[in-house]
Amino acid sequence: QVQLVESGGGFVQAGGSLRLSCAASGLTFSNYYMGWFRQAPGKEREFVAAISGGGGTTRYADSVKGRFTISRDNAKNTVYLQMISLKPEDTAVYYCAASRTSIYYYSRSYDYWGQGTQVSVSS
């Protein structure tokens, strides 16, 4: 019954911006760390950003720190990823995920995953 649905991906030029959204249902949203991961063809899925249940703690991969911002609106059961100054190396399928642990950087800590949304950045 748990469902995570990403949206907001698309095609942008380098230096552009996108805002991804992930709408959750079927779970007590505020009880979960929410994370964003990404995966490019032929590469392993990698951690991007995470936010604690109440929104008070955020963590970022070094590759996106200063460019991406994760946030959440628990009243809307939605987590966001605001991406600015996009680079071609940001091109990937972006997934949101929900975890009941605080081991935010480890993909196997996450219980539920969305289907992903494609982000493509041209040079």
Buried (B, 14 or more C-beta within 10 A) or exposed (E): EEEBBBEBBEEBEEEBEBBBBBBBEEBEBEEBBBBBBBBBEEEEBBBBBBBBBEBEEBBBBEBBEEBBBBBBEBEEBBBBBBBEEBBEEBBBBBBBBBBBEEEBEEBEBBBBBBEBBEBBBEE
